[in-house]
Amino acid sequence: MNPNYSYYKLHEKMRAMEQFLNLDKFTQGEGNSLEQIRSYFRINDWAYRHYHSQDGFMHFRIASNGCFTEEDIYYQPDTVSKFIKPGDVVMELGFGQGANLLYLATCHPDAHFIGVDLGLLKTKDVPRNVTTYQQDYSNLPQFEDNSVDVVYAFETIVHNTDKEKIYREVYRILKPNGVVVVFDYALADRLETYDAVVQKAITVTSKGGAAAMMESLEELNGHYTNCGLKIEKCFDHTRATLPDLKRLERKAAKILTRPMLAKLMFWLLPDQFVSNIVIGYIGYDSANAGIGTYREWVLRKP
Ligand SMILES: C[S@@+](CC[C@H](N)C(=O)[O-])C[C@H]1O[C@@H](n2cnc3c(N)ncnc32)[C@H](O)[C@@H]1O
């Protein structure tokens, strides 16, 4: 890795935050049991709607022309849209607030959409071609072998430790030639290759975000191929997420650069809300330093 401005900035931010915030709180224990994942999204529901997308999209915007636009939120569902044909069965793993499901189901009225999440879909106006299940998607016994045409998962698999359990299940339910579209985070290199401060920032980002310890690109690619999925595309979108990450960093900085205000707010707010603000504060520098990357994978069942 070639240290740049953001690499030093990340060190400086970690040092500054440790003066008034006990970051160790976010690095201990497991952090990503199903109950912790569920409570993280329950606690941050309002923050996602307020700071991320009022329409309920919870993923990052991929800036097609280098600067922030609201419409860039459609990049991920539009990528999936290209694989959907009339009559297809399409499944979203981890639908969150349901915005992708509702958008794609409206664009493809002749396809059937299935959403699986630990949380409930709260929207009242659910299109007729959408069915949702509140359960862990690493176990999908109600779905038959070879029954789904397209599976997609945006920024959700990262929460789970046993990724191969999920991809074995996805492989089982997919029809031959079926496609999987994944957008998720990957470390550029294995965790142990980074210095102690960066490792701590990665741990805070992972466990503080109710996720498993972030894995490297090489480790993630291994999971897909071990489960029989063929990697057709693996694209690095990190630079295109920087405008959205910068926007969130600015919002978090309004709190985290004011220690007295931060101390008071963090005394009042739940830990899983505070960790989300910390992640927003360091996310831009981690990505710009080339540590955390954002990827698109297109996988196929042969
Ligand atoms: C960051 S949100 C992403 C939401 C959505 N994909 C989007 O792009 O707007 C991650 C979602 O994954 C869900 N999730 C994580 N692990 C899960 C699991 N094992 N089973 C079911 N849902 C899971 C969480 O409950 C959360 O709603």
The ligand as an ORCA input file, in Angstrom:
! r2SCAN-3c Opt
* xyz 0 1
  C     -27.230     -2.329      4.860
  S     -28.776     -3.157      4.840
  C     -28.914     -3.292      3.090
  C     -30.324     -3.099      2.621
  C     -30.576     -3.245      1.136
  N     -29.807     -4.323      0.564
  C     -30.319     -1.980      0.368
  O     -29.474     -1.992     -0.538
  O     -30.982     -0.978      0.618
  C     -28.376     -4.842      5.296
  C     -29.619     -5.708      5.573
  O     -29.210     -7.092      5.593
  C     -29.973     -7.781      6.573
  N     -29.260     -9.022      6.955
  C     -27.965     -9.156      7.309
  N     -27.674    -10.444      7.558
  C     -28.816    -11.157      7.358
  C     -29.161    -12.548      7.441
  N     -28.273    -13.461      7.799
  N     -30.425    -12.903      7.112
  C     -31.361    -11.990      6.753
  N     -31.090    -10.653      6.646
  C     -29.840    -10.245      6.942
  C     -30.129     -6.764      7.702
  O     -31.232     -7.067      8.520
  C     -30.282     -5.435      6.928
  O     -31.645     -5.138      6.731
*
